Amino acid sequence: MPRKPNETGVPERSGSAAGMEDNLKKAVAEMLVLFLLNEREMYIGEIPEELNRRSGGVFHIVFPYSIIYRMVKFEYIEELKKRIAPDGRRRQYYAITPKGREYLNQLRGLFAQFTAGIHTILSSEGEQYAERYSSAEVCQADDQAADLRRETEMADDPDTVEDGSDFSGRLSGCFI
């Protein structure tokens, strides 16, 4: 059945570059906010401006309050006493906590691993895999893995009766 077109005017979460950008932004927003607060105390209005400036206009957060309030709830940041900001207004400042620093370090490590893995995949374009193995070896390995999965599933399910069929529940692009 064909998919109905999006007529709402709102970018979809998947199937579009805008949706991917939105998901990536949400995935790294906490890490970036913690990164800024690790450098210095800030009020909410400074955070989106600083992220936008440092990213060269690429990273925009329209509504930082949900991020801030969530991180306060998890004790990654804390509210400080209100004070006068450089613009002369009384502002609520926030600071990172020791728990927040630990969380930031975990996020940075995870992000580095994740982006390195993505970079490796995107830069390989399948060349390393194709050079290392012949198509017959790849198909044989795929078949062996499927057989092992099927045997494991059958062993875990006492009601399964083997009927001798060789369908592994997958489509294969292997032609020898």
OpenMM code with the backbone's topology and positions (N, CA, C; nanometers):
from openmm import Vec3, app, unit

residues = "MET PRO ARG LYS PRO ASN GLU THR GLY VAL PRO GLU ARG SER GLY SER ALA ALA GLY MET GLU ASP ASN LEU LYS LYS ALA VAL ALA GLU MET LEU VAL LEU PHE LEU LEU ASN GLU ARG GLU MET TYR ILE GLY GLU ILE PRO GLU GLU LEU ASN ARG ARG SER GLY GLY VAL PHE HIS ILE VAL PHE PRO TYR SER ILE ILE TYR ARG MET VAL LYS PHE GLU TYR ILE GLU GLU LEU LYS LYS ARG ILE ALA PRO ASP GLY ARG ARG ARG GLN TYR TYR ALA ILE THR PRO LYS GLY ARG GLU TYR LEU ASN GLN LEU ARG GLY LEU PHE ALA GLN PHE THR ALA GLY ILE HIS THR ILE LEU SER SER GLU GLY GLU GLN TYR ALA GLU ARG TYR SER SER ALA GLU VAL CYS GLN ALA ASP ASP GLN ALA ALA ASP LEU ARG ARG GLU THR GLU MET ALA ASP ASP PRO ASP THR VAL GLU ASP GLY SER ASP PHE SER GLY ARG LEU SER GLY CYS PHE ILE".split()
positions = [
    Vec3(0.0847, -0.1174, 0.0000),
    Vec3(0.0000, 0.0000, 0.0000),
    Vec3(0.0891, 0.1234, 0.0000),
    Vec3(0.0710, 0.2173, -0.0921),
    Vec3(0.1552, 0.3354, -0.0976),
    Vec3(0.1320, 0.4259, 0.0230),
    Vec3(0.2360, 0.4962, 0.0584),
    Vec3(0.2315, 0.5857, 0.1720),
    Vec3(0.1591, 0.7144, 0.1342),
    Vec3(0.0776, 0.7658, 0.2256),
    Vec3(0.0060, 0.8903, 0.2012),
    Vec3(0.1041, 1.0076, 0.2103),
    Vec3(0.0893, 1.1083, 0.1255),
    Vec3(0.1799, 1.2234, 0.1309),
    Vec3(0.1555, 1.3070, 0.2553),
    Vec3(0.2613, 1.3712, 0.3009),
    Vec3(0.2535, 1.4608, 0.4160),
    Vec3(0.1948, 1.5930, 0.3694),
    Vec3(0.0760, 1.6261, 0.4165),
    Vec3(0.0108, 1.7505, 0.3765),
    Vec3(0.0051, 1.8511, 0.4898),
    Vec3(0.0773, 1.8248, 0.5988),
    Vec3(0.0711, 1.9126, 0.7153),
    Vec3(0.1629, 2.0331, 0.7031),
    Vec3(0.2645, 2.0237, 0.6170),
    Vec3(0.3618, 2.1322, 0.6070),
    Vec3(0.4720, 2.1222, 0.7114),
    Vec3(0.4570, 2.0312, 0.8053),
    Vec3(0.5572, 2.0101, 0.9093),
    Vec3(0.6539, 1.9035, 0.8595),
    Vec3(0.7864, 1.9290, 0.8684),
    Vec3(0.8820, 1.8268, 0.8226),
    Vec3(0.8631, 1.6963, 0.8980),
    Vec3(0.8708, 1.5871, 0.8254),
    Vec3(0.8578, 1.4555, 0.8868),
    Vec3(0.9853, 1.4188, 0.9604),
    Vec3(0.9717, 1.3335, 1.0598),
    Vec3(1.0876, 1.2915, 1.1378),
    Vec3(1.1782, 1.1981, 1.0599),
    Vec3(1.1237, 1.1235, 0.9687),
    Vec3(1.2080, 1.0370, 0.8875),
    Vec3(1.1668, 1.0533, 0.7420),
    Vec3(1.2570, 1.0202, 0.6549),
    Vec3(1.2273, 1.0318, 0.5141),
    Vec3(1.2576, 1.1679, 0.4553),
    Vec3(1.3211, 1.2547, 0.5345),
    Vec3(1.3577, 1.3870, 0.4826),
    Vec3(1.4843, 1.4350, 0.5512),
    Vec3(1.5559, 1.5212, 0.4825),
    Vec3(1.6777, 1.5788, 0.5403),
    Vec3(1.6432, 1.6644, 0.6619),
    Vec3(1.5317, 1.7349, 0.6572),
    Vec3(1.4900, 1.8178, 0.7708),
    Vec3(1.4615, 1.7317, 0.8931),
    Vec3(1.3999, 1.6161, 0.8714),
    Vec3(1.3734, 1.5254, 0.9823),
    Vec3(1.5012, 1.4715, 1.0425),
    Vec3(1.5971, 1.4382, 0.9565),
    Vec3(1.7258, 1.3888, 1.0058),
    Vec3(1.7970, 1.4984, 1.0852),
    Vec3(1.7945, 1.6207, 1.0337),
    Vec3(1.8582, 1.7321, 1.1046),
    Vec3(1.7949, 1.7505, 1.2423),
    Vec3(1.6640, 1.7443, 1.2490),
    Vec3(1.5929, 1.7594, 1.3759),
    Vec3(1.6327, 1.6497, 1.4745),
    Vec3(1.6393, 1.5259, 1.4278),
    Vec3(1.6780, 1.4143, 1.5149),
    Vec3(1.8226, 1.4250, 1.5608),
    Vec3(1.9125, 1.4638, 1.4715),
    Vec3(2.0529, 1.4806, 1.5107),
    Vec3(2.0678, 1.5921, 1.6141),
    Vec3(1.9950, 1.7006, 1.5928),
    Vec3(2.0008, 1.8126, 1.6861),
    Vec3(1.9565, 1.7693, 1.8253),
    Vec3(1.8465, 1.6950, 1.8319),
    Vec3(1.7976, 1.6472, 1.9609),
    Vec3(1.8967, 1.5526, 2.0262),
    Vec3(1.9649, 1.4732, 1.9456),
    Vec3(2.0589, 1.3750, 1.9992),
    Vec3(2.1815, 1.4398, 2.0630),
    Vec3(2.2238, 1.5545, 2.0135),
    Vec3(2.3471, 1.6158, 2.0646),
    Vec3(2.3236, 1.7418, 2.1480),
    Vec3(2.2005, 1.7867, 2.1583),
    Vec3(2.1718, 1.9129, 2.2274),
    Vec3(2.2177, 1.9115, 2.3735),
    Vec3(2.1875, 1.8068, 2.4476),
    Vec3(2.2287, 1.8013, 2.5879),
    Vec3(2.3803, 1.8101, 2.6007),
    Vec3(2.4497, 1.7353, 2.5164),
    Vec3(2.5953, 1.7355, 2.5225),
    Vec3(2.6499, 1.8763, 2.4970),
    Vec3(2.5958, 1.9454, 2.3988),
    Vec3(2.6457, 2.0783, 2.3651),
    Vec3(2.6130, 2.1804, 2.4732),
    Vec3(2.4952, 2.1713, 2.5316),
    Vec3(2.4591, 2.2623, 2.6410),
    Vec3(2.5505, 2.2376, 2.7606),
    Vec3(2.5728, 2.1123, 2.7937),
    Vec3(2.6643, 2.0810, 2.9048),
    Vec3(2.8057, 2.1298, 2.8746),
    Vec3(2.8465, 2.1178, 2.7489),
    Vec3(2.9792, 2.1629, 2.7087),
    Vec3(2.9942, 2.3131, 2.7361),
    Vec3(2.8938, 2.3913, 2.6973),
    Vec3(2.8988, 2.5351, 2.7210),
    Vec3(2.8992, 2.5672, 2.8702),
    Vec3(2.8129, 2.4992, 2.9452),
    Vec3(2.8058, 2.5253, 3.0893),
    Vec3(2.9295, 2.4754, 3.1629),
    Vec3(3.0030, 2.3854, 3.1037),
    Vec3(3.1287, 2.3405, 3.1626),
    Vec3(3.2344, 2.4510, 3.1523),
    Vec3(3.2196, 2.5367, 3.0523),
    Vec3(3.3130, 2.6494, 3.0347),
    Vec3(3.2816, 2.7662, 3.1275),
    Vec3(3.1504, 2.7942, 3.1420),
    Vec3(3.1100, 2.9043, 3.2292),
    Vec3(2.9618, 2.8974, 3.2584),
    Vec3(2.9194, 2.9662, 3.3616),
    Vec3(2.7779, 2.9767, 3.3956),
    Vec3(2.7093, 3.0628, 3.2902),
    Vec3(2.5860, 3.0273, 3.2575),
    Vec3(2.5119, 3.1014, 3.1563),
    Vec3(2.3651, 3.1098, 3.1943),
    Vec3(2.2945, 3.2074, 3.1364),
    Vec3(2.1494, 3.2087, 3.1475),
    Vec3(2.0920, 3.1510, 3.0189),
    Vec3(1.9658, 3.1127, 3.0234),
    Vec3(1.9052, 3.0370, 2.9133),
    Vec3(1.9180, 3.1084, 2.7794),
    Vec3(1.8977, 3.2358, 2.7762),
    Vec3(1.9026, 3.3098, 2.6502),
    Vec3(2.0387, 3.3100, 2.5832),
    Vec3(2.1437, 3.2947, 2.6606),
    Vec3(2.2794, 3.2919, 2.6036),
    Vec3(2.3094, 3.1631, 2.5292),
    Vec3(2.2503, 3.0550, 2.5735),
    Vec3(2.2860, 2.9223, 2.5223),
    Vec3(2.2580, 2.9070, 2.3731),
    Vec3(2.1357, 2.9358, 2.3265),
    Vec3(2.1118, 2.9227, 2.1811),
    Vec3(2.1981, 3.0174, 2.0992),
    Vec3(2.2178, 3.1378, 2.1491),
    Vec3(2.3015, 3.2349, 2.0776),
    Vec3(2.4450, 3.1854, 2.0639),
    Vec3(2.4974, 3.1297, 2.1715),
    Vec3(2.6360, 3.0810, 2.1698),
    Vec3(2.6508, 2.9579, 2.0803),
    Vec3(2.5547, 2.8680, 2.0852),
    Vec3(2.5595, 2.7503, 1.9974),
    Vec3(2.5512, 2.7921, 1.8506),
    Vec3(2.4653, 2.8861, 1.8207),
    Vec3(2.4513, 2.9355, 1.6842),
    Vec3(2.5815, 3.0023, 1.6378),
    Vec3(2.6390, 3.0841, 1.7242),
    Vec3(2.7639, 3.1543, 1.6891),
    Vec3(2.8774, 3.0562, 1.6656),
    Vec3(2.8950, 2.9619, 1.7575),
    Vec3(3.0074, 2.8678, 1.7472),
    Vec3(2.9926, 2.7679, 1.6328),
    Vec3(2.8706, 2.7412, 1.5928),
    Vec3(2.8496, 2.6458, 1.4835),
    Vec3(2.8467, 2.7141, 1.3469),
    Vec3(2.8697, 2.8431, 1.3451),
    Vec3(2.8648, 2.9165, 1.2194),
    Vec3(2.7243, 2.9226, 1.1626),
    Vec3(2.6247, 2.9254, 1.2503),
    Vec3(2.4860, 2.9352, 1.2075),
    Vec3(2.4209, 2.8034, 1.1729),
    Vec3(2.4908, 2.6924, 1.1948),
    Vec3(2.4371, 2.5605, 1.1590),
    Vec3(2.3463, 2.5043, 1.2685),
    Vec3(2.3801, 2.5281, 1.3931),
    Vec3(2.3074, 2.4665, 1.5044),
    Vec3(2.2171, 2.5697, 1.5712),
    Vec3(2.0863, 2.5478, 1.5608),
    Vec3(1.9875, 2.6373, 1.6212),
    Vec3(1.9029, 2.5586, 1.7207),
    Vec3(1.8858, 2.6144, 1.8393),
    Vec3(1.7896, 2.5606, 1.9352),
    Vec3(1.6860, 2.6703, 1.9540),
    Vec3(1.5636, 2.6399, 1.9208),
    Vec3(1.4575, 2.7392, 1.9302),
    Vec3(1.4045, 2.7483, 2.0731),
    Vec3(1.3903, 2.6346, 2.1394),
    Vec3(1.3284, 2.6303, 2.2713),
    Vec3(1.4195, 2.5536, 2.3678),
    Vec3(1.5187, 2.6192, 2.4299),
    Vec3(1.6138, 2.5485, 2.5166),
    Vec3(1.5590, 2.5111, 2.6535),
    Vec3(1.4415, 2.5627, 2.6879),
    Vec3(1.3900, 2.5411, 2.8227),
    Vec3(1.3698, 2.3930, 2.8552),
    Vec3(1.3189, 2.3151, 2.7612),
    Vec3(1.2958, 2.1730, 2.7902),
    Vec3(1.4274, 2.1010, 2.8191),
    Vec3(1.5321, 2.1368, 2.7469),
    Vec3(1.6638, 2.0763, 2.7708),
    Vec3(1.7138, 2.1150, 2.9099),
    Vec3(1.7064, 2.2427, 2.9410),
    Vec3(1.7545, 2.2928, 3.0701),
    Vec3(1.6770, 2.2288, 3.1850),
    Vec3(1.5456, 2.2304, 3.1765),
    Vec3(1.4649, 2.1766, 3.2863),
    Vec3(1.4866, 2.0268, 3.3045),
    Vec3(1.5040, 1.9546, 3.1952),
    Vec3(1.5309, 1.8103, 3.2039),
    Vec3(1.6657, 1.7859, 3.2723),
    Vec3(1.7655, 1.8657, 3.2379),
    Vec3(1.8980, 1.8451, 3.2986),
    Vec3(1.9015, 1.8893, 3.4445),
    Vec3(1.8202, 1.9873, 3.4811),
    Vec3(1.8070, 2.0236, 3.6224),
    Vec3(1.7438, 1.9068, 3.6981),
    Vec3(1.6403, 1.8476, 3.6393),
    Vec3(1.5714, 1.7334, 3.7014),
    Vec3(1.6680, 1.6183, 3.7286),
    Vec3(1.7588, 1.5912, 3.6331),
    Vec3(1.8544, 1.4814, 3.6489),
    Vec3(1.9808, 1.5237, 3.7240),
    Vec3(1.9835, 1.6479, 3.7725),
    Vec3(2.0933, 1.7033, 3.8521),
    Vec3(2.2248, 1.7139, 3.7746),
    Vec3(2.2151, 1.7329, 3.6414),
    Vec3(2.3337, 1.7558, 3.5594),
    Vec3(2.3723, 1.9029, 3.5613),
    Vec3(2.2728, 1.9884, 3.5835),
    Vec3(2.2986, 2.1309, 3.6015),
    Vec3(2.2161, 2.1791, 3.7196),
    Vec3(2.2523, 2.2962, 3.7693),
    Vec3(2.1793, 2.3521, 3.8826),
    Vec3(2.1501, 2.4992, 3.8583),
    Vec3(2.0386, 2.5437, 3.9165),
    Vec3(2.0043, 2.6850, 3.9112),
    Vec3(2.0894, 2.7584, 4.0127),
    Vec3(2.1401, 2.8724, 3.9722),
    Vec3(2.2153, 2.9582, 4.0632),
    Vec3(2.1264, 3.0752, 4.1022),
    Vec3(2.1747, 3.1586, 4.1902),
    Vec3(2.0981, 3.2776, 4.2265),
    Vec3(2.0862, 3.3678, 4.1043),
    Vec3(1.9719, 3.4346, 4.0953),
    Vec3(1.9539, 3.5302, 3.9864),
    Vec3(2.0518, 3.6447, 4.0061),
    Vec3(2.0996, 3.6955, 3.8922),
    Vec3(2.1913, 3.8090, 3.8981),
    Vec3(2.1757, 3.8935, 3.7717),
    Vec3(2.2376, 4.0066, 3.7730),
    Vec3(2.2292, 4.0995, 3.6611),
    Vec3(2.3210, 4.0510, 3.5492),
    Vec3(2.2621, 4.0367, 3.4311),
    Vec3(2.3364, 3.9928, 3.3128),
    Vec3(2.4001, 4.1145, 3.2447),
    Vec3(2.4894, 4.0911, 3.1480),
    Vec3(2.5527, 4.2025, 3.0768),
    Vec3(2.4522, 4.2985, 3.0105),
    Vec3(2.3320, 4.2501, 2.9797),
    Vec3(2.2318, 4.3382, 2.9195),
    Vec3(2.1571, 4.4225, 3.0224),
    Vec3(2.1956, 4.4087, 3.1514),
    Vec3(2.1353, 4.4883, 3.2580),
    Vec3(2.0104, 4.4266, 3.3191),
    Vec3(1.9651, 4.3159, 3.2682),
    Vec3(1.8450, 4.2511, 3.3213),
    Vec3(1.8822, 4.1445, 3.4233),
    Vec3(1.7898, 4.1212, 3.5152),
    Vec3(1.8084, 4.0167, 3.6155),
    Vec3(1.7768, 3.8826, 3.5495),
    Vec3(1.8730, 3.7874, 3.5548),
    Vec3(1.8597, 3.6594, 3.4839),
    Vec3(1.8878, 3.5415, 3.5766),
    Vec3(1.8234, 3.4282, 3.5412),
    Vec3(1.8483, 3.3019, 3.6105),
    Vec3(1.9673, 3.2345, 3.5433),
    Vec3(2.0744, 3.2148, 3.6172),
    Vec3(2.1935, 3.1496, 3.5630),
    Vec3(2.1937, 3.0015, 3.6008),
    Vec3(2.2648, 2.9246, 3.5196),
    Vec3(2.2775, 2.7810, 3.5395),
    Vec3(2.4244, 2.7419, 3.5350),
    Vec3(2.4568, 2.6352, 3.6097),
    Vec3(2.5945, 2.5847, 3.6125),
    Vec3(2.5905, 2.4326, 3.6067),
    Vec3(2.6958, 2.3759, 3.5545),
    Vec3(2.7069, 2.2299, 3.5482),
    Vec3(2.7442, 2.1774, 3.6870),
    Vec3(2.6970, 2.0600, 3.7201),
    Vec3(2.7292, 1.9946, 3.8476),
    Vec3(2.8380, 1.8895, 3.8234),
    Vec3(2.8983, 1.8371, 3.9300),
    Vec3(2.9941, 1.7268, 3.9111),
    Vec3(2.9310, 1.6078, 3.8383),
    Vec3(2.8055, 1.5762, 3.8702),
    Vec3(2.7345, 1.4694, 3.8010),
    Vec3(2.7187, 1.5035, 3.6527),
    Vec3(2.6954, 1.6306, 3.6228),
    Vec3(2.6843, 1.6765, 3.4848),
    Vec3(2.8157, 1.6658, 3.4099),
    Vec3(2.9277, 1.6935, 3.4779),
    Vec3(3.0597, 1.6796, 3.4149),
    Vec3(3.0878, 1.5333, 3.3797),
    Vec3(3.0513, 1.4459, 3.4701),
    Vec3(3.0693, 1.3023, 3.4447),
    Vec3(2.9833, 1.2594, 3.3248),
    Vec3(2.8603, 1.3049, 3.3224),
    Vec3(2.7689, 1.2736, 3.2119),
    Vec3(2.8223, 1.3316, 3.0811),
    Vec3(2.8730, 1.4540, 3.0842),
    Vec3(2.9311, 1.5162, 2.9649),
    Vec3(3.0474, 1.4326, 2.9123),
    Vec3(3.1337, 1.3863, 2.9988),
    Vec3(3.2458, 1.3029, 2.9559),
    Vec3(3.1977, 1.1726, 2.8916),
    Vec3(3.0935, 1.1135, 2.9485),
    Vec3(3.0371, 0.9913, 2.8898),
    Vec3(2.9791, 1.0203, 2.7512),
    Vec3(2.9053, 1.1303, 2.7400),
    Vec3(2.8451, 1.1668, 2.6119),
    Vec3(2.9510, 1.1954, 2.5058),
    Vec3(3.0560, 1.2658, 2.5451),
    Vec3(3.1629, 1.2979, 2.4488),
    Vec3(3.2316, 1.1708, 2.3997),
    Vec3(3.2558, 1.0756, 2.4894),
    Vec3(3.3174, 0.9495, 2.4497),
    Vec3(3.2276, 0.8706, 2.3568),
    Vec3(3.1003, 0.8628, 2.3921),
    Vec3(3.0038, 0.7923, 2.3090),
    Vec3(2.9915, 0.8593, 2.1718),
    Vec3(2.9854, 0.9913, 2.1713),
    Vec3(2.9741, 1.0653, 2.0460),
    Vec3(3.0970, 1.0418, 1.9578),
    Vec3(3.2141, 1.0422, 2.0175),
    Vec3(3.3375, 1.0191, 1.9407),
    Vec3(3.3370, 0.8791, 1.8787),
    Vec3(3.2987, 0.7791, 1.9555),
    Vec3(3.2919, 0.6423, 1.9029),
    Vec3(3.1900, 0.6317, 1.7903),
    Vec3(3.0747, 0.6882, 1.8134),
    Vec3(2.9654, 0.6796, 1.7179),
    Vec3(3.0001, 0.7492, 1.5862),
    Vec3(3.0508, 0.8721, 1.5963),
    Vec3(3.0838, 0.9456, 1.4738),
    Vec3(3.2027, 0.8832, 1.4018),
    Vec3(3.2981, 0.8258, 1.4752),
    Vec3(3.4103, 0.7571, 1.4101),
    Vec3(3.3592, 0.6359, 1.3329),
    Vec3(3.2650, 0.5629, 1.3917),
    Vec3(3.2068, 0.4481, 1.3226),
    Vec3(3.1314, 0.4901, 1.1975),
    Vec3(3.0557, 0.5960, 1.2076),
    Vec3(2.9824, 0.6471, 1.0909),
    Vec3(3.0802, 0.6920, 0.9831),
    Vec3(3.1841, 0.7640, 1.0244),
    Vec3(3.2837, 0.8103, 0.9282),
    Vec3(3.3501, 0.6918, 0.8570),
    Vec3(3.3818, 0.5888, 0.9323),
    Vec3(3.4431, 0.4695, 0.8734),
    Vec3(3.3509, 0.4075, 0.7689),
    Vec3(3.2245, 0.3967, 0.8029),
    Vec3(3.1281, 0.3390, 0.7078),
    Vec3(3.1174, 0.4257, 0.5830),
    Vec3(3.0971, 0.5555, 0.6013),
    Vec3(3.0760, 0.6437, 0.4872),
    Vec3(3.2001, 0.6602, 0.4001),
    Vec3(3.3166, 0.6491, 0.4594),
    Vec3(3.4391, 0.6654, 0.3803),
    Vec3(3.4795, 0.5361, 0.3101),
    Vec3(3.4268, 0.4228, 0.3540),
    Vec3(3.4669, 0.2948, 0.2946),
    Vec3(3.3960, 0.2666, 0.1640),
    Vec3(3.2723, 0.3090, 0.1510),
    Vec3(3.1910, 0.2829, 0.0323),
    Vec3(3.1944, 0.1355, -0.0078),
    Vec3(3.2084, 0.0475, 0.0907),
    Vec3(3.2051, -0.0956, 0.0654),
    Vec3(3.3329, -0.1522, 0.0068),
    Vec3(3.4325, -0.0685, -0.0169),
    Vec3(3.5550, -0.1136, -0.0835),
    Vec3(3.6323, -0.2153, -0.0011),
    Vec3(3.6498, -0.1871, 0.1272),
    Vec3(3.7288, -0.2776, 0.2102),
    Vec3(3.6634, -0.4143, 0.2171),
    Vec3(3.5326, -0.4187, 0.2316),
    Vec3(3.4610, -0.5446, 0.2413),
    Vec3(3.4711, -0.6218, 0.1100),
    Vec3(3.4519, -0.5526, 0.0005),
    Vec3(3.4558, -0.6179, -0.1308),
    Vec3(3.5964, -0.6676, -0.1639),
    Vec3(3.6979, -0.5910, -0.1246),
    Vec3(3.8357, -0.6322, -0.1526),
    Vec3(3.8766, -0.7524, -0.0684),
    Vec3(3.8281, -0.7586, 0.0522),
    Vec3(3.8705, -0.8620, 0.1453),
    Vec3(3.8052, -0.9965, 0.1164),
    Vec3(3.6825, -0.9960, 0.0689),
    Vec3(3.6092, -1.1199, 0.0503),
    Vec3(3.5535, -1.1288, -0.0912),
    Vec3(3.5528, -1.2476, -0.1445),
    Vec3(3.4863, -1.2681, -0.2729),
    Vec3(3.3363, -1.2756, -0.2475),
    Vec3(3.2553, -1.2569, -0.3518),
    Vec3(3.1098, -1.2619, -0.3333),
    Vec3(3.0660, -1.4001, -0.2868),
    Vec3(3.1335, -1.5055, -0.3303),
    Vec3(3.0974, -1.6405, -0.2867),
    Vec3(3.1209, -1.6559, -0.1366),
    Vec3(3.2320, -1.5990, -0.0865),
    Vec3(3.2607, -1.6074, 0.0572),
    Vec3(3.1586, -1.5291, 0.1377),
    Vec3(3.1183, -1.4130, 0.0873),
    Vec3(3.0198, -1.3317, 0.1571),
    Vec3(2.8870, -1.4058, 0.1655),
    Vec3(2.8430, -1.4643, 0.0532),
    Vec3(2.7169, -1.5379, 0.0515),
    Vec3(2.7219, -1.6587, 0.1437),
    Vec3(2.8351, -1.7298, 0.1434),
    Vec3(2.8496, -1.8474, 0.2290),
    Vec3(2.8424, -1.8061, 0.3756),
    Vec3(2.9086, -1.6966, 0.4118),
    Vec3(2.9055, -1.6482, 0.5496),
    Vec3(2.7641, -1.6072, 0.5884),
    Vec3(2.6925, -1.5392, 0.4980),
    Vec3(2.5538, -1.5003, 0.5240),
    Vec3(2.4660, -1.6220, 0.5444),
    Vec3(2.4827, -1.7242, 0.4617),
    Vec3(2.4036, -1.8463, 0.4731),
    Vec3(2.4313, -1.9181, 0.6045),
    Vec3(2.5600, -1.9232, 0.6447),
    Vec3(2.5957, -1.9892, 0.7695),
    Vec3(2.5363, -1.9143, 0.8889),
    Vec3(2.5392, -1.7822, 0.8844),
    Vec3(2.4819, -1.7030, 0.9936),
    Vec3(2.3310, -1.7234, 1.0013),
    Vec3(2.2648, -1.7289, 0.8863),
    Vec3(2.1194, -1.7515, 0.8841),
    Vec3(2.0858, -1.8900, 0.9379),
    Vec3(2.1647, -1.9902, 0.9000),
    Vec3(2.1411, -2.1268, 0.9495),
    Vec3(2.1567, -2.1319, 1.1010),
    Vec3(2.2592, -2.0653, 1.1536),
    Vec3(2.2823, -2.0630, 1.2971),
    Vec3(2.1675, -1.9928, 1.3694),
    Vec3(2.1199, -1.8793, 1.3141),
    Vec3(2.0061, -1.8094, 1.3747),
    Vec3(1.8829, -1.8991, 1.3766),
    Vec3(1.8563, -1.9681, 1.2656),
    Vec3(1.7391, -2.0552, 1.2560),
    Vec3(1.7489, -2.1695, 1.3569),
    Vec3(1.8667, -2.2301, 1.3686),
    Vec3(1.8845, -2.3400, 1.4634),
    Vec3(1.8657, -2.2913, 1.6059),
    Vec3(1.9168, -2.1713, 1.6362),
    Vec3(1.9035, -2.1152, 1.7706),
    Vec3(1.7578, -2.0867, 1.8025),
    Vec3(1.6862, -2.0265, 1.7053),
    Vec3(1.5441, -1.9975, 1.7260),
    Vec3(1.4643, -2.1251, 1.7458),
    Vec3(1.4951, -2.2279, 1.6680),
    Vec3(1.4231, -2.3549, 1.6792),
    Vec3(1.4531, -2.4218, 1.8123),
    Vec3(1.5764, -2.4111, 1.8591),
    Vec3(1.6123, -2.4728, 1.9866),
    Vec3(1.5427, -2.4027, 2.1027),
    Vec3(1.5197, -2.2708, 2.0876),
    Vec3(1.4533, -2.1939, 2.1925),
    Vec3(1.3023, -2.2129, 2.1932),
    Vec3(1.2451, -2.2605, 2.0832),
    Vec3(1.1001, -2.2758, 2.0708),
    Vec3(1.0650, -2.4243, 2.0706),
    Vec3(1.0109, -2.4767, 2.1809),
    Vec3(0.9813, -2.6208, 2.1897),
    Vec3(0.8703, -2.6654, 2.0945),
    Vec3(0.7886, -2.5720, 2.0450),
    Vec3(0.6783, -2.6077, 1.9553),
    Vec3(0.7209, -2.6129, 1.8096),
    Vec3(0.8458, -2.5781, 1.7793),
    Vec3(0.8919, -2.5753, 1.6417),
    Vec3(0.9188, -2.7163, 1.5920),
    Vec3(0.8686, -2.7443, 1.4741),
    Vec3(0.8934, -2.8731, 1.4097),
    Vec3(0.9643, -2.8428, 1.2793),
    Vec3(1.0811, -2.9035, 1.2599),
    Vec3(1.1557, -2.8783, 1.1369),
    Vec3(1.0929, -2.9574, 1.0236),
    Vec3(1.0627, -2.8854, 0.9138),
    Vec3(0.9968, -2.9516, 0.8016),
    Vec3(1.0914, -2.9727, 0.6844),
    Vec3(1.2182, -2.9446, 0.7037),
    Vec3(1.3161, -2.9681, 0.5990),
    Vec3(1.3272, -2.8549, 0.4987),
    Vec3(1.2456, -2.7495, 0.5126),
    Vec3(1.2555, -2.6392, 0.4171),
    Vec3(1.3833, -2.5610, 0.4443),
    Vec3(1.4313, -2.4919, 0.3434),
    Vec3(1.5573, -2.4195, 0.3550),
    Vec3(1.5369, -2.2686, 0.3538),
    Vec3(1.4166, -2.2207, 0.3873),
    Vec3(1.3905, -2.0775, 0.3888),
    Vec3(1.4373, -2.0205, 0.5213),
    Vec3(1.5273, -1.9240, 0.5172),
    Vec3(1.5846, -1.8690, 0.6399),
    Vec3(1.5169, -1.7398, 0.6824),
    Vec3(1.4107, -1.6980, 0.6131),
    Vec3(1.3403, -1.5779, 0.6526),
    Vec3(1.4084, -1.4509, 0.6050),
    Vec3(1.4915, -1.4595, 0.5014),
    Vec3(1.5598, -1.3407, 0.4520),
    Vec3(1.5698, -1.3493, 0.3010),
    Vec3(1.5900, -1.2349, 0.2401),
    Vec3(1.6150, -1.2314, 0.0980),
    Vec3(1.7641, -1.2131, 0.0787),
    Vec3(1.8196, -1.2820, -0.0155),
    Vec3(1.9640, -1.2738, -0.0362),
    Vec3(1.9936, -1.2144, -0.1715),
    Vec3(2.0954, -1.1295, -0.1756),
    Vec3(2.1382, -1.0709, -0.3010),
    Vec3(2.2584, -1.1447, -0.3561),
    Vec3(2.2798, -1.2667, -0.3131),
    Vec3(2.3964, -1.3422, -0.3539),
    Vec3(2.3669, -1.4243, -0.4778),
    Vec3(2.4446, -1.4040, -0.5776),
    Vec3(2.4342, -1.4818, -0.7019),
    Vec3(2.5726, -1.5363, -0.7332),
    Vec3(2.5841, -1.6661, -0.7388),
    Vec3(2.7152, -1.7267, -0.7635),
    Vec3(2.7166, -1.7867, -0.9008),
] * unit.nanometer
topology = app.Topology()
chain = topology.addChain("A")
for resn in residues:
    res = topology.addResidue(resn, chain)
    for name in ("N", "CA", "C"):
        topology.addAtom(name, app.Element.getBySymbol(name[0]), res)
